[in-house]
Every structure is written in C-alpha cells, then in structure tokens.
Amino acid sequence: MKLKLARTTLRAKPKMIDLNKIEDELANKSIFYFDKDNSHKDMIALIEHFEDKDYSVYMREVKYGLDDNEYIYEVHIVK
C-alpha cells in the first residue's frame, strides 16, 4: 500500500511512501505526517498493519488552518 506524505508547502505535490519504507525508517524516527488526500480507510489499514506486528500506533488529525479541509494526519508508531 502506498500513502502520501504531508506536503511541505501548500502548492507542493505530496510524496508517496510504501509500508516497507515506513518500516525501514522506524529505526530512526517514530512520528510520520501524512497528507489529507489519504483516505481514512487507508489510514486505518496502516494502523492495523503495524498493530498486527506488535507496534503501538496512535493517529490524530492536526489542523493547521481555520478551514475544515486544512489538516494532516500525525501517526506515532512505537514498539
């Protein structure tokens, strides 16, 4: 499954990342930011994937503006 990482600027296109790459990066960091263009279903699948591998996963929506569509997903993945 491929997910979109959070944009670095408002006009930038989000970069794609797959689950294997996330697993590789868990050695260096545990917090990931994902774009609002990811479906909620995909975000739940991400959580379930890592919980099945005995990780603790916490996800929340972070608002960065006043509009309801101005948010990103913040995901913490820890062993």
Order of alpha helices (4+ residues) and beta strands (2+ residues): beta-beta-alpha-beta-alpha-beta-beta
